[in-house]
Structures are given as C-alpha cells and as structure tokens.
C-alpha cells in the first residue's frame, strides 16, 4: 500500500509523546498536577490512536495483498516480534539498574511507586512472566493468575499483545465484512458485539476487547478511504474540524484521528491546501521519527532508567533534573531505536521467507512501518 505521510509523521509524534509521558513521573511530575493539560498525558490515549491506525492499515494491507492466513500471521509476527523480544530481553538484563533508579529517585511519584511494584512482581514470578511475554499471552492471562503480568519487565510492552490479538482476528473480520450476502455480514457484526459484551470485563485490561472501539474506528476509516470525496461539498475543512471537535468531546483519541484522517482525505480528493498540522507531520524530522517509532516506543525506558540512576543524588532541582533527563534519554534512545530498526526490524522482515520466487516482496508496496505501534 502507498504510504500516507501524515500517518507516518503521526506515528513519530505519538512515540515521542509516549517518551515524554514516561519522563514526567520519573522526574516527580504527576499528570494530575498539570491542570487542563492533564488529559493529554492520559496513559493510554496514544496507544488508542495506534489501535485506530492499526485497524485502518491492516485492512488496507489485506485489501491489496492476497495471502493465506498462515503466511499473513507469520509476516505480522516478523513485523513486531524481533524488536519486541530484543526490548524485553534488554529490559530483563537492566532490571536491576531500573529498580535502583526508582528506589533512589530524587522525587517521589505515584507512578514510580507503581513501577517498583511491577518490578517486584516481575522478579517474584520471572519464569512465568518470561513464558507469557514470549508467547504474547501477557495481555490475555487473567490478572489473578499472574499479577501485573501485562507490564512485567517491559511496562510499555503490554499493548504488543493487544496488537497481536487484533492481528489474529483481523482476517476473519475482513473475510466476513466482504461477503456479498448482507445477512452474513450482519450476523458477523452481531457475533462481534456479543463477543465484546462477554469479554468487556475480562480480568486483564490488555485484552483486545478493551480497545475494540478504536480498532473498529480504524476499520471504518478504511471503508471511508476507499470512497472518493471530490464532489462532496459537505466534506470540507469546516465540517472536518467540527467533526473532530465533537468526536473529541466523546473520546480524545478518536477526535485527534478524525482531524488528521479527515484532512488526509481532503488533500487527496479535493486538492485542498495542507493544514499546519499536516505540514508539521510531514516534516523530515517527523517522518524519521515515524520510521523508528516502534523501536523508540519499546526501548526508551532502558536509557531513561539508566540516566535516572546516574542523575539521582546529584542535588539537581526538579526542572533541571527533568531537562537533563529528557535530553539524555532522547539523545540515547533515538540512536538505539535507529540501530534496532535497521538491524533487527528490517533484517527480520526482509528475510528470504518474505520473498516470492522472482525476488519481489510478498506484500509489494507495503510500507515497512505500516501497522506497528
């Protein structure tokens, strides 16, 4: 599929946003103390947007790539698993430093205390956590079986399981939603609603049912993208902005997506001038960050904890601590993510198992960052 530059830049923005959100409590800054900006630092809003993007991109990919279920699933695994396991193993190896960094933190934080509790549980049941993460079941296992199992060692890795759960069911959804018989499509939708209703309170907040509305929003966006909007006078910058604002009152993640996606439609179909947000997202720096966003998302806590360990007990003021920690974390995490993206992500995804006999990629035209968080 052809890359949509705005979405590539959005992915980079979201990855940076995640790092900043994790830097704040490391410096003793709680989102609750940020007043009206608190909502921007909700722990899961960025992941919710990632889920919307995944719903959109995976359906786009399946519409242009015909392959059997096994080949599809293996390709999805090779997309996310190597970098994820690299981050998980490195996080285990550096868990002692992370624990000491949190234990000796200069500034108290509720979230830092929560991270310490996660590491306590991680050390206590480490063999089971390793098995759960290696099989991507850490987002499925009930909480009472393995307390805090979704976050063990690699806290931000909880949603990799959520993402893979969606990959597993997406081809089934695509198949039924493209059936010519309306009653069969309707039956599938009803079955999906029933499954969501039964699983909406599953004792693990990383189950795909908790993010179903966001994946569905992405799937709906795919069907909207398949249409042409050249002659739709009601689809214009004013209506797109109003729709984004209204959606934002209900759900901030969906509202943000409506704005970016809506303007992408206007630019593609109506030749509209690019809005400031689109121009920002298409900047080379944002596109670069989009390229390394998955590895940056997975790996940034390793240098963050390392620099916390170094900076603790240096008698720094809170603003100075936050500024220095942020600078050092980004200066370390970006090169680390670039190495991972080049030598782990690309190396596995471009392996021979992904080549057709004539040497072409099995998913010709698919952007390497198509559906990763």
N, C-alpha and C positions, 0 to 999 in steps of 0.2 A: 504494500500500500504506500501511497505517496505521503511523505512526512508533512505534517501540519506544523509549521514553525512556531505558531503561538503556543501550541501544546508542548512542544519541546522546551520552550522557554519557561512555560508554566511549571513544568516538572522541575526545572532547575530552581525556580523561585521557591517551590514547596520544600525541596531538600534543604535549602538554606534556612528556610523558616523553621524546619524541624530542629536544626542545629541551634538556632537562637533560642528556641523554646527550652531546649535542654541546658543551655548555658545559664539561663536566668536562675533556676533554683540552685545550680552549682555555685552561684555567687550569692546565694541567700535572698534572691529576689523572687517573691511569690507572685504569680499572675493576679491573685486576688488583690494585691496592692497596687495594681495598675489602673484602677478606676474603670472608665468606659472602654479602655483598650483590652480589658481582661478577656473579652470574648475572642480576640484574635489569637490568644495563647491557650485556648482550649486544647487539651492533649490530643484530641482525635480529629480535629477539623481538617488537617492536612491529609491524613490518611483517607478521610471520607472523599476528598476531591480525587485522590489517587484511585479510589474504587470506581468513581464515576468514569475517570479516564480509561480504566481497565475495561469496564463494560462496553464503552464506545469502541476502543481499539481492537479488542478481541473479536467483536462481531464484525468490524471492518476487515480484519485479517481473515476470518473464516469465510467471508463473502467472496474473497478473491483467491483463496488458497484451498484447493481440494486435496485432502489427505485423510487417511484413515485415523481412527481415534487414537490408536497406539502411537503412531508417528507424531500426531499433534501433541499428545501428552508428554512424550519424550522431549520434544522441542521446547515445550514450556518449561520442563524441568531443567534443561540445559540453559535456558534463559536465566533462571533465578537461583538454581541450587548451588553452583560452584562458588559464587561470590558470597552467598548466604552462609555456606559452611565455612568458608575462609574466615568470615567475620565471627562466626560462632566459636571456632577453634581459637582464634586470637583473643577473643573475649575471655575464654576459659583460662588461657595462659597468662593473661594480665589481670585476672580477677583479684589476686592478692593486692596488687597496686591500687586497683579501683576501691577495694574495701578500705584500705588505709587512707586513701584520699578522702573518702566520705567520712570515715571515723574521725579524722583530724581536721575536717573542714573548718575554715575560719568563720563561716557564717552559718547560722542554723537555718534549716529549711525543712518543711514538712515532707517535701518530695525527696530530699536527700535521705531522710529517715526511712521513707518508703523504699528507696533503692537499697539501703542497708538491709532491710528486712528481706527483700528479694534475694540478695546475695546470701543471707543466712540460710534461706530455704534452698538456694541453689547448691550450696556446699553440703547441706544435710542430706539431700537426695540426689546427688550429682549423677549416679549411673542412670537413674530413671529419666532425669532431665535430658541427658545426652541421647538416650533412645528416642524420647519424644520429639526432640528437635531434629534428629537425624531422619526421622520418618515423616516430619512435618505434621505430626499429630499433636503438637503442643497447643494448637489452637482449637482442638477438639476434645481432648481429655477433660472430663469434669473436674472442677476446681477441688472437690473433696478428695479426689484420687491423688492429685499432685498439686498442692497449694502453690499458687503463683507460678505455675508451670509455664504459662504463656510467655513470661518475662524472664525466665531463668537465664542468667549469664548475659544474654544478649537482649536487653529490655525492649529495644525497638524492633526486634525480630518477631514480635507477636503476630503482626499482620501479614508476614510472609505465608504463614499457614492459612490465614483468611483468603489471601490472594490465590493460593493453590487450590483451596476448596472451590473457589469460583471457576478456576481453570477446568476442574474435573466436571462440573455440571454445565458449563457454558455450551459445549457442543450439543448436549441433549436439548437445551433451551433453543439453540439455533435451529436444530432439526424440526422441532415441533412448531416453532413460530413461523416456519417457512412451508408448512404443509398447506396444500391447496384447499383442504376441507376446513371450513370455518369452525365447525363443531369440534374438530380435533384440536385446533388452536385454542378454542375457548376451554376445552376440557383440561388442556395443559395449564392454562392460566389459573383455573380453579384449583388444580392439584398443587400448583406452586404456592398459591395463597394458603391452602390447607397446611402444607409443609411448613411455611413460615409461621403460621399460627401455633403449630405444635412445638416449634423449636425456638420461639421468640424469647423464652426464658431459660434456655439451656444454660447449665451452670459453668459456662466458660464464655466470657464476653468477646472472645476472638472468633467465635463461630460465624460463618458467613451469614446466618440469618439476622445478626445484629446490624449488618451493613447492606441488607438486601435492597433497601430503598435507593441506595447510591449506585449499586450495580445496575438496577433497573433504570435509573435516570440515565446512565451511560448507554444502555441498550436503546432506550427511547431516542437518545441523541443520534445514534447510528441511523435509525429509520428517518429522522428528520434530515440528516446529512445526505441521504440517498435521494431526496427530492430536490427540485430546483426552485429557487425563490426569486427569479429575476423580475417577475411581474406582480409580485405580492406587495401592494402598496402599504398594507397594514404591517408588513415586516420592515421596519426602518430603525434608525438609531434610537429614536424616542421610545418606540414600543419595546425594543430590546432592553433598554436601560430600565424602563418601568417594570418589565417582567423580572429583571434581575433583582430590583429593589424589593418587589413583592415577594419573590421567592426567598430572598434573604431574610425577610421578617420571619418566615417559617423555618428556614434552615440556611445558615450562612454558607455552608459548603455548596449547596445547590445554587444559591444566589450567585456566588462567585463564578461557578461553572456556566450558568446561563449567560452571564455577561461576556466571558471570554469566548464561549462557543457561538453565541449569537453574533458577535462581531466577526468571527471567522466566516460564518455563513454570509453576512453582508458583504464582506470583502471578496469572497469567492464568486457570489452570484450576482451582485449588484455593482461591483466595481467601486464600492464606497472607499473613501479615504481611510487610511488606517488611523485608529484612535490612539491616544497616547499610551494606553496600556498595551496594545498590540505592538506598537513601536518599541516599547521597553522590553517586552518579552522576546522580540526578535533581534535584540542586540547580540553581537557575537559573544559577549561575556555570559549572557543568559543561556544562549544556545550551548556553549561549552559546559556550563553547569548542568544543563539538561542531559548532556551526553554522559556525565559522570554521576548523575543524581542517585542512581541505585546504590553504587558503592559508597558514595558520600553518606547516604542515609544509613547504611549498615555499619560503617566503620568509624564514624566520627566520635563515638563515645570513648574509643580507645585512647586517642590523643587527648581528649578532654579530661579524662581521669588522670592520665599521665601528667599533664600540666597542672592539674589541681594538686597533685602530690608534690610537685616542685614548688608551687606558689604558696602553699599553706605555711603558716608560721613565718611569713615574711613581713608582717606588720603593715600590710597594704590596706588602704581604705577600700570600702566596698566598690565605689566607682572605678578606682584604679585596678582592683582585682578583676572586675568584670571586663574592663577594656583589655587588659593584658591577656587574660584567659581566652577571651574571644579571638584576639589577634593570633595568638599562638595556636589555638585549636584549628582555626581556618587555615593558617599557614602550613599546618601539618596534615590536616585531614584531606585537603584538596589534592596535594601530590600523592598521598596514599590512595585516594579514590581513583586517581588517574592511572596509577600502576595497576590497581585491581581491574579497572575497566578494560585496560589494554591487554593485560597478560592473563587474566582469569575469565572475565566475561566473554570477551571476543574470542579468546583461544578455544573455549569450550563450544561456544555457539557456532563458530565457523569450522568445526571439526568435520572430518570426512563423512561422518554419518548424516550430515545435513546437506550433502551434495547429491545431485542427480547424476546419472551416468555421463551426461555431457558436460558436467562441471558446474552447471548453474545451481544457485541456491534453491532449495526445495520451496522456500517461501519468497520467490522472486519479488523484489520491490519492497519487501517489508523493512522498515527502519529498525536498526538494532535496538533502539530504546522503546520499541512500540508499546509494551504493556507493563513495564516494570514500575515498581513504586518509585 
